[in-house]
Amino acid sequence: MESMENANAEGHYKLLTVAIIIGIVGVYLRFAGDVNSGFMYTSISNVILIIGILIALKCVFSIMK
């Protein structure tokens, strides 16, 4: 029963929400950067997106654990 309580912890879902918001910002900046097509702008948006993905994966694996 302890793993079920750990999986339903509120902190996991708060972190997952933050990760999703970071990912959405990265995707938005990627599409907004297509208009300017600046290499630096696209690179920054890709880094933000990857950070969001890594945080989300960390959270999902901690829920599954």
N, C-alpha and C positions, 0 to 999 in steps of 0.2 A: 504493500500500500504506500510505502514511502516514495517509490519512483513515480507513482501516479500523482502524489502531492507535489513532487518536484516538477513534473511536466505541466501542472496547472498553475504554477507560480506566476504571479502577476508580472514580475520583473522580466520574464522571458518575452511576454507579449508586448511590453513597452519597448524593449530593445528591438523587437521585430518591426514594430511600427516606425521607429526611428530609422531603421535600416531601409525600409520601403520608401520613406520620404527622401532619404539621401539618394536612393536609386532613381526615383522619379526626377529629382533635381538634375542628376547626371544625364538622364535621357533628354530632359527638356533642353539643357544646355547644348547637348549634341545636335539637336535639330535646330536650335536657334543659331548655332555656330555655322550651320550649312549656308546660311545667307551670307555671312561674312567670309566663310571658308578660310579662316585663319588656322594655321597649324597649331599654334599655342592654345587657342580656344578649344579646339577639338581634343587636344591632349589632356587639358585640364578636365574637360567633361568626362573623358574616358577614365581618368584616375578617380574622379568622384564616383562614377558608376561602379568601378571595381571595388572601392571601399565599401559602398553599400552592399554589394554582393557578398563580400567577405564577412561583413557583420551579420548579414542574414543567414549565411551558411553556418557561422559559429552558433547563432541562436537556435537554429533548427536542429543542429546536432546535439546541442545541450538539452533541448527538449526531448529528443529521442533517447538520450542517455539515461 
